[in-house]
Amino acid sequence: MTVRRLAAVAAALLCLGAAPATPGPDFARLLDETPAPRLSDYRLPLKNAGRAAGPGLTPYALNAPLFSDYAEKYRFVALPPGQSAAYRAEGAFDFPVGTVLVKTFAYPADLRRPDDQVRSIETRLLIRKADGWAAQAYVWNADQTDAALKRAGARMPVEVVDLAGRARTIDYAVPNQNQCKECHQLDKAVAPLGPKARNLNGDFAYAGGRENQLAHWARTGLLAGAPSDPRQAPRTARWDDPAEPLAARARAYLDANCAHCHHPRAIASNSGLFLEWEQPEGPALGIGKRPVAAGRGSGGLETAIAPGRPEASILVHRMASDEPGVMMPELGRSVTHEEGLALVRAWIAEMR
C-alpha cells in the first residue's frame, strides 16, 4: 500500500469513526495529526501498564540500550497490516508509514529484583506519519490503568532501593516534545535510534521460544531484505556481558548513550567528536582529541580520551558528573551510571 493510499484509508476511517476490523492498534488514530489525549485511545494491545502486550505488538530488546536512570524498559513494535520494514545494514530500518514504536519505562521497588513490585512511569510512542516521525510521551496514572499525554514533560520523584541496597530518590524526567526531537534528531529530522540491525541481532525469549530477533522479524513479515543468516548482519556487543571483548562493550555503550548526538549528522556534529559504532579509532573518536571549546565541562582536562589515563579524560569526567552543564548525556539521566562509567574507565585504562 502506498503512503498516499494508507493516509487516505486512515482519513476515511477517522471520518467514519470506524473501529479496527481486527484486534490491535488503531492505525487510523495513530496517523491523525492530533495526538490522542490518552494512551488507550490508540487501542494498543498493551497489558500490565505497558509492560506486556497482546497480538498486534511484537516485543523486542536491544543489545546495547540507552541508560535512563536505571529504569527498566519494555519495547514493542507494530506495523500496518501487510507492511514490512526495509532492512538496512547501517542505521535504523526503513519503516513504513503507520509504524508505531512503543517503549514503557518502569521501576521495581528494588533494582536488585527487577521483576518484583514493578510500577510503570511513562510510555513513549514514536509514530511514522506521512510527513515523518512524531514523538509522544504518556504518563501512567496512580492506579496504572491508563496514561495521559504530557507535551510539556514532567518531573517525577521515584523511590527505589538501588543495586547497592541503598534507599534513594531518583528525579525522573519525562521529556518534553523539544527534548524528544533533540535526542532523536538525524539530518535535522526525528528518527528512531534503537531498531537497527546491529542492535536487534541477538536472541529474544518469545512466547514460542528463543529466536534471533532479525530472523523472527523476517519470518513474521515485519522485515524485508534481511540476510537469511543473522551471522551475515552486523552485531553490537552487549555492553554488560563480561564474556564479550572489553573494547567492543565500551564502544557499544558509547554508541547507545552518546552517538545519538555525537554523530556527523546529529545535533553535536560541530563538536568533531563522533562516538557511533562505525567510527574508526582515531581523533574523531576522541583519542587524543582536544575539545572544540574548552568550557567548564572539560574540568580543566585537555583531551576527550587520554589513552591509559581515564582520570585525565574529559569523556570520563563528564560521564561521572551529575551537574547540569557538565554531565553527559545532557538529557535522559539525573544520576551517574556507575556500571557504564566503570566500563569506559577500564577501556581507556587498557589503551596504549
N, C-alpha and C positions, 0 to 999 in steps of 0.2 A: 504494500500500500504506500503510495507516495505521501510526502509531507502535506501537500495540498489536500489530498483526499482524506487523510487522517484528521486534519484540522477541521474539514468540513463535516465529517461524521461527528466529531466532538461537539461542534457548534449546534448541530441538529439535535443531538441528544440533550444538550443543555436547554435548548428552547422548548423541547417537548417534555422536559422533566423526566426523561426516561431513566429507569434504573438499569444497571448492568444485567445482561441476559444470563450470565453465569456468575457464581460467587467469585469474588476477587476485587481488585482495585477498581474504582470508578475512574476510568481513564479520561472520560469526558470532563469530569470535575477537575482532575489533575491538570488538564490543559487550559482551564479557564484562566483568564488574565488576573482575576481577583483571587488571592489566596483564601482558602477556607478558614473560617474563624476557629474551627475545632478540628483536631486530627481525625476524629471519627467521621467527619463529613466526606472524607475520601474513600470510606468503606474499605480501607486496607485491612486484610485479614490478620490483624495483629492480636496477640494474646499476651497475658501476663504483663500488662502495661508496656507493650512494645518490645518485650524481651524474647518473644517467640512468635511464630506465625503459622497460619494455615495455608492451604493450597492457594496459589497465586503469587506468593512471595518465596523466593529462593534465598536461604541463608548463605552467607559466605564469611570468610575471615581473611585477614592479610598476614603475610609472613612478617612484615615489619609495620605495625600500626603506629600512628601518632600518639604520643603521650599526652594525656589530658587530666592532670591532677589525680592520677591513679583511678579514674573512672573505668568501670567495665563497659565494653561496647558490644552491641548486638547489631549486626548488619544484614540487610536484605535487599533484594533487587527484584523488580517486576518490569517486564516489557509488554507492550500491547500484543494481543493475540496474533500469531503468525509472523511476528517480527523477530529479528536477531541482531545482536551487536556484531560489528565487523572487527575481526582480530587485528591487532597491531602488535608488533614485537616491542616497540618502544612507545611510551606514553599510554594514556588511558584508551580503552577500546572506543570505537565509534558507535555510540548508542543511538538508536532511532528515536524520533520524536514520540513522546508519550512515556518514555522510560522514567521510572522513579527509583532513586537510591535512598534507602531508609537506614538511619543509624540512631539507635537509642543509647543514651548514656545513663548509667545506673551505678549505685554504690551498695555493697553489702555493709552490714553493721561492723564487720571485722574484715579488713583486707586480707587477712590470713585464711579466711574461709569465704571465698568469692561466690559460692553458691547458696549461702545461708542468709536469710533475712535481707534480701536484695530489694532496693527501692529505686524505681526509675525517676530520673530528674527531668530529662528532656528527650525528645525525638526530633531529629533534623531530617528534612527532606531535600533532596536535590532532584529537580524535575526538569527533564529535557523538553522544552517547549519549542514551538516553531521558530522562534527568534533567538533561541539559546537556552542555557541552563538558568534556573531560578532556585535560589536557596531560601528555605523557610525553617524556622525553629518553633517547636511546640513544647510547652512546659506542662508536666503532668500535675493533676490536681491532688489534693491531700488523700483522697480515697483511691487513687490510682485507677480511676475509671475512664478518664479522658484527658486530653492535653489541649491547651489553648495557645493560639498563635501569639508570639512575642516579637513584634517587629523591632522594638527598641532594645531587646535583650533584657537581661535581669541578673541580679546578684543573689546567690542562694547559699547560705551557710550550710555545710554538710558535716554532721558529726560522725566520725569514724574512729575505729581502732586501727592504727597503721601496722605496717609489716613488722615493726619492732615491738608491737604490743602497747604502744602509747596512745592514749586518747587525744585526739586532735580535731580541730575545726578547719575545714577546707573552704575557702572563699570561692565557691564555684561560680564561674561566669558563663551565662548563656549569651552567645554573641548577638550583636545587632546586625541588621542586614548589610551595613557597610563593612563590618568586620568579616562577615562571610565572604563578601566579594573580594576583600583584600587577600585572604588566605587562599582562596580558590581561583585566583587570577592567573591566567596564562594567555599571553598575547592580548592583554587588556580585555579579556572576556572570562566569564566564570566557566570553570571546567572541573570535572571530577579529579580527585587526587589518588584514591586508593585502588580502584579496579583496573589494574594493569596486569599484563601477562606475568611479569616477574613477581608480583605480589600475590597472585592467585595460584601460582604454580606450587601447590602443596596439597596435602590431603585434608579433607574435612569429614567430620563424623555426621553424615546424613542419616536420616531415619532408616534408610535401607542399607546402611553400612558405610564404611570409609571409602572415599574415592578422591582421586585428584580433581581439584576444582576445575581446571581447564578442560579435562576430559568430561566431567559432569556437565559443564555448561555446553560443550559441543554436542554431547549425546542427547541432551534435553532440548536442543534447539535455541538456547539462549545466545550461542556464539557461533559465528560462521567464519571459516577460513583459518582455524587454528591448526597447528601441526597435529598429525594423528598420534604422535608420540610426544607427551609433555616434556620429555628429556631434550627435545629439539627447541624448546622455548626457553627464554631467559628465566632466571630464578634469583630472587633476592634471598639472602641468608636470613634466618630467624635470629634476630639480634640477641635474644635471651637464651639461645641454645649453646651451651659451652662446648658441645661436640663440633660446632662449626668453627672455621678459622676466625681468629680474633679480628683481623683486618676486614674481612667480609662482613662480620657482625657490626662493627663500628660504622662501616660505610652504609650498611642497610639502615642503621639507626639515624644517621645524618640525612640520608635520603628521605626518610619518612618525616623527620621532625624539623628539617631546615630547608630542604630543597624546594618546597612549595613557594618560598620567597627567593632563596638563593639559587637562582636558575637563570640562564641567559635570556629567557623570555618571560620572566616573572618580575614582581614588584621591586626586588632588590638587585636587579641586573646592574645598576650603576655602581654597586659595591665591588664588582670584579671578583667576588667570592662565590664560587659555584659548587654546590655540595650534592648534586644529583648523582645517582648510581653510575651513570655512564661517564662521568667526568674522569679523565685520566689523572694520575698523580702528577703534581707539579704546583706551581704558584697559584693557579686558578682554584685549586682545591684548598688553598690556604697554607700550603707548606712553604715556610719562609716568606710568606706574603705580608707586606706592610699594609695597614688599613688605608683606604682612600681618604678618610677623615678621622683623625685621632681625637675623639671626644672623651668624655668621662667613661664611656662604655668600654674603652680599651684598658682601663685600670692601670694606665701608665706602662703597659706592655707594648712590645714593638712588633710582634708578628702574630698572625692568626694561629698558626701551628708552628711551634718550635720543636723540631724533631728531638726526641729523647727528653724533653723538658715540658711536661704538661703544666707545671706551675708557672711557666713563662709564656703560655699560650693564651691569646685573647679568647679563642673559642671556648676553652675550659673556664676561664674567668666569667664569661657571660652565661654559660650553661649553669654554673654554680650559683649565680646570683638570683635572688627573688625581688630585686629592686627595680621598679618601673624605670625605663630609660636605660637600664644596663642589661637586664636579663634577656636572654634569647632562648626560645622564641619569645617575641613580644606579646603575643596573644595565645590564649588557649591553656595557659597554666598560671598558677599563683604560688606553687611550691616547686622546689628543686626535685628533679627526678634523680634520686641518688644512684639507682642502679645504672641508668643510662650514662650518668656522669662518670661513674667508675669505669664503665666500658670504654668511653672515649679517652679517659686518662690512661688506661692500660695500653690502648692502641698507640697513642702518641709516645708513651714511655718506651715502647719497643722499637720505635723508628730510629733509623741510623742514617 
